[in-house]
């Protein structure tokens, strides 16, 4: 059970300023087909958020389309899902950053 839900159980909520949000451009051609499903990688983003409490910048990849409206300098609350430690090449990194709340940062 722990194996299946590792990333959810050990997820990290980060609240802070967005330091970067970039659409990952893939060299592909979009072809419409009768199913209408488009590969989710077309909506892939790289995200960075500076944690308000620690100052650490957390980075992750995401296929959450909500990141398309986020901009550097805005503040956000996001849930970062860690890769499990048995995926050695991706250990201690995050994927699937889920945007929970987006707002203008308070004045510093």
HELIX and SHEET records of a PDB file:
HELIX    1   1 UNK A    2  UNK A    9  1                                   8    
HELIX    2   2 UNK A   40  UNK A   43  5                                   4    
HELIX    3   3 UNK A   65  UNK A   69  5                                   5    
HELIX    4   4 UNK A   88  UNK A   90  5                                   3    
SHEET    1   A 6 UNK A  12  UNK A  23  0                                        
SHEET    2   A 6 UNK A  45  UNK A  51 -1                                        
SHEET    3   A 6 UNK A  57  UNK A  62 -1                                        
SHEET    4   A 6 UNK A  94  UNK A 103  1                                        
SHEET    5   A 6 UNK A  75  UNK A  82 -1                                        
SHEET    6   A 6 UNK A  12  UNK A  23 -1                                        
END                                                                             
